[in-house]
Amino acid sequence: MNKPVIVTVDDDPGVSRSVARDLRRRYGHAYRIVRADGAAQGIESVREMRLRGDDVAVVLADYRMPEMNGVEFLEQAMDLYPHARRVLLTAYADTEAAIQAINVVDLDHYLLKPWDPPEEKFYPVLDAQLDAWQRTDRRAADELRVVGARWSARSYRVRDFLARNQVPYRWLLADEPEGAQLLAAAGQDESPAALPLVVTAQGAVLAAPTTAALASAVGLSTAPATDFYDLVVIGGGPGGLGAAVYGASEGLRTVLVEKHASGGQAGQSSRIENYLGFPDGVSGAQLADRARRQALKFGAELLTARTATSLEVRGQARVVGFADGGSIAAHTVILATGVSYRRLTAPGLDDFTGAGVYYGAAVTEAPECRGCDVYIVGAANSAGQGAVHLSGYADRVHLIVRGDGLESSMSHYLIEQIAQIPNIEVHTGTEVVAAEGGEHLERLTLKGSDGERTVDAEWLFVFIGAAPHTDWLGDAVERDERGFVLTGPDLTAVGSRPRNWPLRREPYHLETSVPGVFAAGDVRADSIKRVASAVGEGAMAVALVHRYLEKA
């Protein structure tokens, strides 16, 4: 096989030769280094490589080039090689422009010139990018095919499940030739009952599959390896993933159970820019995928498409029951089920959930918004991140804010970023009061200080409030009036000390009303709703699990 390629583009011949020389010295044994002395030559080279079937690992482009700047070049290269890592070469004077470009465009890194010595300032960056490229699943996206209807809520749920679980697939419309041919080959028609149709790489056909059937078909783990563990973690958001990583790395037999996909609410974020250790930002999906792989490396089991429905105490065991009738027992449990976005109650909206109305980022839908006006409801960071992400696709993004401004609920860096993007418009003192349409959303009624008005709208993304996933717990653990799990000192305050606790024993900070059952992250009452806080609480809960097991 041909070596994969590293492409470097710079219109300054001296710099171009220096980059290529340093690249060949370190990577020439494993990669072919292709140098271009300008943007036009670079794009032509990349196109020729695509036609030949070469694999491009990294593209490095100088920011200041007369024909097109480096960001524009990398955007064009990305269309030909979407999996290639993209690095921008920039002078110190261009740093601010580079950072803004990274925030808005999906760049991977920017590198200051000069980079002497390369062993300290150049090679570590390239090593990290090549490592990330090698770990990227670059299989053809048509290995798994999904045939569905454009405005079908069931089709959307299947696509969202696959996307959030990092499963590549090809999306085909049932009323177009290729989709119709697949339906005919599978002996199915275009009736809503048969859609979506999923065809695996092995030719297996699933008509309107359940989440569990789909998870099993694409190779996700759904069944536990044993029936007893040291630790069961319920929920695969940042708190749950943090607990799984720390639990497994410290020798606990650990299993994480997730209903939908790793990452939770944070996993839907298009870019998290204030998480420690990621100065250029990281998408929620990338962060979740890294944490998932880290947990697996340490030996944790990750079960997908399993819905917890009960929690019981049976002697020294804590037993989690599932919707399918199965169960898992363990010495300890960490509740990390997180929260979901609250539903808008305006008339008509429920009719279009999954057909124009989406709760969260709905990353599968963003490319479909090209040329349209998009409406977003919310004023916190998730809404701001969604607005920035969608502004790269939509003609105009309308951010609907019920309050007087964004300052009280959104991070300062996001407010500044939104102000600098010309196709984002913020509407304060405004709310959605009605929705109309046929098979999908077509119109919204907005109410503001100047009264009501109706606008044409096919896309509405909602990022409001936080509803905890705790109804399934029933009376098993103490919760507050909103459903959040009470822990530690909060239990003492409400007098919820369980009978089997010694009278002088104070609850651990993250322990619930049931000894051996802990809560971490957004599901816990009065927790700080931040990704870093959730990860920290997941790690802290594991430390408390160790203390509990030592004394049990």
C-alpha positions in Angstrom: 0.0 0.0 0.0 1.1 3.6 -0.6 2.2 5.6 2.4 -0.3 8.0 3.8 0.5 11.6 2.9 1.3 14.8 4.9 0.6 17.9 2.8 2.2 21.2 3.5 1.3 24.5 1.7 3.1 27.8 2.1 3.7 30.5 -0.5 7.1 31.5 1.1 9.5 29.0 -0.6 12.0 29.2 2.4 9.3 28.4 5.0 7.9 25.7 2.7 11.2 24.0 2.3 11.8 24.2 6.1 8.5 22.6 6.9 9.0 19.8 4.4 12.6 19.2 5.6 11.5 18.9 9.3 8.6 16.6 8.3 10.8 14.3 6.3 13.3 14.1 9.0 10.8 12.8 11.6 8.0 11.2 9.5 9.5 10.3 6.1 9.9 6.6 6.9 6.1 6.2 7.4 4.5 9.1 5.5 5.0 10.7 2.1 5.6 14.4 2.4 4.0 16.6 -0.4 5.0 20.2 -0.5 3.1 23.0 -2.4 4.3 26.6 -2.9 0.8 28.1 -3.1 -2.9 27.5 -2.5 -3.8 26.7 -6.1 -1.0 24.2 -6.5 -1.9 22.7 -3.1 -5.6 22.2 -4.0 -4.6 20.7 -7.3 -2.3 18.3 -5.6 -4.9 17.3 -3.1 -7.5 16.7 -5.9 -5.0 14.5 -7.8 -4.4 12.5 -4.6 -8.1 12.0 -4.1 -8.4 10.7 -7.7 -5.5 8.3 -7.1 -7.0 7.0 -3.9 -4.2 8.2 -1.7 -4.9 8.7 2.0 -4.1 12.1 3.5 -3.3 12.2 7.2 -2.5 15.9 7.9 -2.7 19.1 5.9 -0.6 22.1 7.1 -1.4 25.5 5.5 0.0 28.9 6.1 -2.5 31.5 7.2 -1.3 34.3 5.0 -1.4 33.3 1.3 -2.4 35.7 -1.5 -4.7 33.5 -3.4 -6.7 32.3 -0.4 -5.9 32.3 3.3 -5.0 29.1 5.1 -8.4 28.7 6.7 -10.1 28.9 3.3 -7.6 26.4 1.9 -8.2 23.9 4.7 -12.0 24.2 4.3 -11.6 23.1 0.6 -9.2 20.3 1.5 -11.7 19.1 4.1 -14.3 18.6 1.4 -11.9 16.1 -0.3 -10.4 14.6 2.9 -12.9 15.0 5.8 -10.8 12.8 8.1 -7.5 14.6 7.5 -6.2 16.6 10.5 -6.0 20.3 9.8 -3.2 22.5 11.1 -2.8 26.3 10.5 0.7 27.8 10.4 0.5 31.4 11.7 2.8 34.2 12.7 2.5 35.7 16.2 0.6 38.8 14.8 -2.1 36.5 13.4 -2.8 34.5 16.6 -6.1 36.2 17.3 -7.4 35.6 13.8 -6.3 32.0 14.1 -8.1 31.4 17.4 -11.3 32.9 16.0 -11.0 30.7 13.0 -10.5 27.6 15.1 -13.6 28.5 17.1 -15.8 28.9 14.1 -14.2 26.5 11.6 -13.4 22.9 12.5 -9.6 23.2 12.6 -7.6 20.9 14.8 -4.6 23.1 15.7 -2.7 26.3 15.0 1.1 26.4 15.1 3.2 29.5 15.6 6.2 30.3 13.3 9.1 29.8 13.9 8.9 26.5 15.7 12.6 26.0 16.6 13.5 23.6 18.1 11.1 21.3 16.3 11.6 18.6 18.9 9.8 20.8 21.4 7.4 23.0 19.4 6.7 21.1 16.1 6.9 17.4 16.5 4.7 17.0 19.6 1.9 18.8 17.8 2.2 16.6 14.7 2.6 13.4 16.9 -0.8 14.2 18.5 -2.5 14.9 15.2 -1.2 11.8 13.5 -2.2 9.7 16.6 -5.7 11.2 16.4 -5.9 10.5 12.6 -4.7 6.9 13.1 -7.5 6.3 15.6 -10.2 7.8 13.4 -12.6 5.3 11.9 -12.1 6.0 8.2 -14.2 3.2 6.9 -16.6 4.0 4.0 -19.7 5.5 5.4 -21.9 3.3 3.2 -21.1 0.1 5.2 -24.3 0.7 7.1 -27.2 2.2 5.2 -30.3 3.8 6.6 -33.4 4.4 4.4 -36.0 6.7 5.8 -38.3 9.7 5.3 -37.0 13.2 5.5 -39.4 14.5 8.2 -39.8 11.2 10.1 -39.2 11.3 13.9 -38.4 7.6 13.9 -35.8 8.1 11.1 -34.3 10.9 13.1 -34.0 8.8 16.3 -32.1 6.1 14.4 -29.7 8.6 12.8 -29.2 10.4 16.1 -28.5 7.1 17.9 -25.9 6.0 15.2 -24.2 9.4 15.1 -23.9 9.8 18.8 -22.5 6.3 19.1 -19.8 7.1 16.5 -21.3 4.5 14.0 -20.7 5.5 10.4 -23.7 5.2 8.1 -25.1 6.3 4.8 -28.5 8.1 4.8 -30.8 7.5 1.8 -34.3 8.9 1.3 -37.0 6.4 0.6 -38.5 8.4 -2.3 -35.2 8.6 -4.2 -33.9 5.9 -6.6 -31.2 4.3 -4.5 -33.4 4.2 -1.4 -36.3 2.8 -3.3 -34.1 0.1 -4.8 -33.0 -1.0 -1.3 -36.5 -1.1 -0.1 -37.5 -3.2 -3.0 -34.6 -5.6 -2.5 -35.6 -6.0 1.1 -39.2 -6.6 0.2 -40.4 -3.5 1.9 -42.6 -0.6 0.7 -42.4 3.1 1.6 -45.1 2.8 4.3 -44.3 4.5 7.6 -44.5 1.2 9.4 -41.5 -0.1 7.5 -39.3 3.0 7.9 -36.6 3.5 8.7 -35.0 0.5 7.1 -31.4 -0.3 8.3 -29.2 -2.5 6.1 -25.9 -3.7 7.7 -22.6 -4.3 5.9 -23.4 -8.0 6.1 -26.7 -7.5 4.4 -28.9 -8.0 7.5 -32.2 -6.0 7.2 -33.9 -4.3 10.2 -37.3 -2.6 9.6 -38.1 0.2 12.1 -35.7 -1.4 14.6 -35.9 -0.8 18.3 -32.9 0.9 19.9 -31.7 -2.4 21.5 -32.0 -4.3 18.2 -30.1 -1.5 16.4 -27.4 -1.5 19.1 -26.9 -5.2 18.8 -26.8 -5.1 15.0 -24.0 -2.5 14.9 -21.9 -4.3 17.4 -22.5 -2.2 20.6 -22.4 -4.2 23.8 -25.8 -4.6 25.4 -25.4 -7.6 27.8 -23.2 -7.7 30.9 -20.4 -10.2 31.1 -21.4 -11.3 34.6 -24.2 -10.7 37.1 -22.2 -9.1 40.0 -19.8 -6.2 40.1 -18.0 -3.9 42.5 -19.6 -0.9 40.9 -22.5 -0.2 38.6 -22.6 3.3 37.0 -25.9 4.4 35.7 -25.6 7.0 33.0 -22.8 7.7 30.4 -22.5 11.5 30.6 -19.3 13.2 31.8 -20.0 12.2 35.5 -20.7 8.5 34.6 -17.7 8.3 32.2 -15.5 9.9 34.8 -16.6 7.3 37.4 -16.1 4.4 35.0 -12.6 5.5 34.1 -11.5 6.0 37.8 -13.4 2.9 39.0 -11.9 0.6 36.4 -8.4 2.1 36.6 -8.4 1.5 40.4 -9.2 -2.1 40.1 -13.0 -2.2 40.7 -15.1 -4.5 38.5 -17.0 -1.7 36.8 -19.9 -1.6 34.4 -21.5 1.5 32.9 -25.1 1.4 31.7 -26.3 3.9 29.2 -29.7 4.2 27.7 -28.8 6.1 24.5 -25.2 7.2 23.9 -22.1 8.1 25.7 -21.7 11.8 26.4 -25.1 12.7 27.7 -26.2 16.2 27.3 -22.6 17.4 27.0 -22.0 14.9 24.2 -24.4 16.9 22.0 -22.3 20.1 22.3 -20.7 21.2 19.0 -17.7 22.7 20.8 -16.7 23.0 24.5 -14.0 25.7 24.7 -13.5 26.1 28.5 -12.6 22.5 29.4 -9.2 22.1 31.0 -6.5 20.8 28.7 -8.2 21.7 25.4 -7.1 25.2 24.5 -8.5 24.9 21.0 -11.8 23.5 22.2 -13.2 20.0 21.8 -16.6 18.8 20.6 -18.8 17.0 23.1 -18.7 13.9 20.9 -14.9 13.9 20.7 -14.6 14.3 24.5 -17.1 11.5 25.1 -15.4 9.2 22.6 -12.0 9.7 24.2 -13.5 9.0 27.7 -15.3 5.9 26.4 -12.1 4.5 24.9 -10.2 5.3 28.1 -12.8 3.5 30.3 -12.6 0.4 27.9 -8.8 0.5 28.1 -8.9 0.1 31.9 -11.3 -2.8 31.6 -14.7 -1.2 32.3 -17.7 -2.7 30.6 -20.0 -0.3 28.7 -23.6 -1.4 28.0 -25.7 0.6 25.6 -29.5 0.7 25.0 -30.3 -0.6 28.5 -32.9 1.3 30.4 -32.7 1.2 34.2 -36.2 1.0 35.8 -35.6 0.1 39.5 -33.1 0.1 42.3 -33.3 -2.3 45.2 -31.3 -3.2 48.3 -30.9 -6.9 48.9 -28.6 -7.4 51.9 -25.1 -6.2 50.9 -26.1 -6.0 47.2 -27.6 -3.1 45.3 -29.7 -4.4 42.4 -30.5 -2.4 39.2 -33.5 -3.7 37.2 -33.9 -3.0 33.5 -36.9 -2.5 31.2 -36.4 -5.9 29.5 -36.7 -7.7 32.8 -32.9 -8.3 33.4 -30.9 -6.9 36.3 -27.4 -6.3 37.5 -26.2 -6.5 41.1 -23.2 -4.8 42.7 -21.7 -3.8 46.0 -22.1 -0.1 45.1 -24.0 2.1 42.6 -23.2 5.6 41.2 -26.2 7.5 39.8 -25.0 9.7 37.0 -28.1 9.8 34.8 -27.8 13.5 34.2 -30.5 15.8 32.9 -32.4 16.4 29.6 -33.6 19.6 28.0 -37.1 20.6 29.2 -39.9 20.5 26.7 -41.5 23.7 25.4 -45.2 23.7 26.1 -46.4 26.0 23.3 -49.3 24.5 21.3 -48.3 22.5 18.3 -44.7 21.9 19.2 -45.1 18.3 20.4 -46.5 17.3 17.0 -43.2 18.2 15.3 -40.6 16.7 17.7 -38.1 15.0 15.4 -39.7 16.7 12.3 -38.4 20.2 12.6 -38.3 20.5 16.4 -35.2 19.1 18.1 -34.1 19.1 21.8 -30.3 19.6 21.9 -27.8 20.1 19.1 -29.2 17.3 16.7 -25.8 17.2 14.9 -27.3 15.0 12.2 -29.6 17.8 11.1 -27.1 20.7 10.9 -26.0 20.1 7.2 -29.7 20.0 6.2 -30.1 23.6 7.4 -28.1 25.1 4.5 -29.8 28.1 3.0 -32.5 28.3 5.8 -33.3 30.4 8.8 -32.8 28.5 12.0 -34.4 29.3 15.4 -32.8 28.4 18.7 -34.4 28.7 22.1 -32.2 29.1 25.1 -29.7 31.5 26.8 -27.1 29.2 28.4 -23.8 27.9 27.0 -25.4 24.9 25.2 -27.6 27.3 23.2 -24.7 29.6 22.4 -22.5 26.7 21.2 -25.4 25.5 19.1 -25.9 28.9 17.6 -22.2 29.2 16.7 -22.2 25.7 15.2 -25.4 26.2 13.1 -24.2 29.6 11.9 -21.8 27.7 9.7 -24.7 26.1 7.8 -27.8 28.3 8.0 -28.3 31.6 6.3 -29.4 33.2 9.6 -29.6 31.9 13.1 -32.2 33.5 15.4 -31.4 33.0 19.1 -34.7 33.4 21.1 -34.1 34.5 24.7 -36.9 35.0 27.2 -34.8 37.3 29.5 -33.3 40.7 29.0 -29.9 39.4 27.8 -27.3 36.6 27.9 -24.9 37.9 30.5 -26.5 36.1 33.5 -26.5 32.6 32.0 -23.9 32.4 29.2 -20.1 32.5 29.4 -18.4 35.7 28.4 -16.3 34.1 25.6 -19.4 32.8 23.9 -21.3 36.1 24.1 -18.3 37.8 22.5 -18.1 35.2 19.8 -21.8 35.4 19.0 -21.5 39.2 18.7 -18.8 38.7 16.0 -20.8 36.3 13.8 -22.9 38.4 11.4 -25.6 35.8 10.7 -26.6 35.3 14.3 -29.4 37.5 15.6 -30.3 37.6 19.3 -34.0 38.3 20.2 -34.3 39.2 23.9 -37.6 39.4 25.7 -39.0 36.9 23.2 -40.6 33.4 23.5 -42.2 30.8 21.2 -45.9 30.6 21.8 -47.2 28.4 18.9 -46.1 26.1 16.1 -47.8 25.1 12.9 -47.2 22.9 9.8 -48.1 19.8 7.9 -45.9 16.8 8.0 -43.1 19.0 9.5 -42.7 22.4 11.2 -43.4 25.3 8.9 -44.2 28.3 11.0 -43.6 29.6 14.5 -45.4 32.3 16.5 -43.1 34.5 18.5 -44.2 36.8 21.3 -42.1 39.8 22.3 -42.5 43.3 23.8 -44.1 44.5 20.5 -46.7 41.7 20.4 -47.0 38.5 18.4 -45.7 37.7 15.0 -45.6 34.6 12.8 -42.4 33.6 11.0 -41.6 30.9 8.4 -39.5 28.3 10.2 -38.6 24.7 9.4 -35.9 24.3 12.1 -36.2 24.9 15.9 -33.6 23.7 18.3 -34.4 23.9 22.1 -31.8 24.2 24.8 -33.8 25.2 28.0 -33.8 24.0 31.6 -32.7 20.8 33.1 -35.1 17.9 33.9 -33.3 15.1 35.9 -33.6 11.4 34.8 -34.8 10.1 38.1 -38.5 9.1 37.8 -37.4 5.4 37.5 -36.0 5.6 41.1 -39.4 6.0 42.7 -39.0 6.0 46.5 -35.7 4.1 46.4 -33.6 7.3 47.2 -34.5 10.7 48.6 -35.0 13.4 46.0 -35.9 17.1 46.2 -39.2 18.6 44.8 -37.7 18.9 41.3 -36.5 15.3 41.2 -32.8 15.9 41.8 -31.1 13.3 44.1 -30.3 14.5 47.6 -26.8 13.6 49.0 -24.6 14.2 52.0 -25.4 17.3 54.1 -28.6 17.9 52.2 -30.0 14.6 53.6 -29.1 15.7 57.2 -30.9 19.0 56.6 -34.1 17.3 55.6 -33.9 14.6 58.3 -33.7 11.7 55.8 -31.2 9.6 57.7 -31.9 5.9 56.8 -32.6 3.6 59.7 -29.7 1.3 59.1 -27.1 4.0 59.5 -25.3 4.3 62.8 -26.6 7.3 64.7 -23.3 9.2 64.7 -22.4 8.5 61.1 -22.5 11.5 58.8 -23.2 10.8 55.2 -20.4 11.1 52.7 -20.8 14.2 50.5 -22.0 12.4 47.4 -23.8 9.5 49.2 -27.6 9.2 48.8 -30.1 8.1 51.4 -29.1 4.5 50.6 -25.6 3.5 51.9 -23.5 2.4 49.0 -25.4 4.4 46.5 -23.8 7.6 45.3 -24.8 10.4 42.9 -22.5 12.5 40.7 -23.0 15.2 38.1 -26.1 17.1 37.0 -28.5 14.6 38.6 -27.4 15.6 42.1 -29.2 18.4 43.8 -27.4 21.7 43.9 -24.5 20.4 41.8 -22.6 22.9 39.5 -23.8 22.2 36.0 -20.4 22.1 34.3 -18.7 19.3 32.4 -15.6 19.6 34.5 -17.6 19.5 37.8 -19.4 16.3 36.6 -16.2 14.6 35.8 -14.7 15.6 39.1 -17.7 14.3 41.0 -17.5 11.0 39.2 -13.9 10.6 40.3 -14.8 11.7 43.9 -17.6 9.2 44.0 -15.2 6.4 43.2 -13.0 7.5 46.1 -16.0 7.3 48.4 -16.9 3.9 47.0 -13.5 2.7 48.1 -14.1 4.0 51.7 -17.5 2.4 51.8 -16.2 -1.0 50.6 -13.4 -0.8 53.2 -15.9 -0.4 56.0 -18.7 -2.7 54.7 
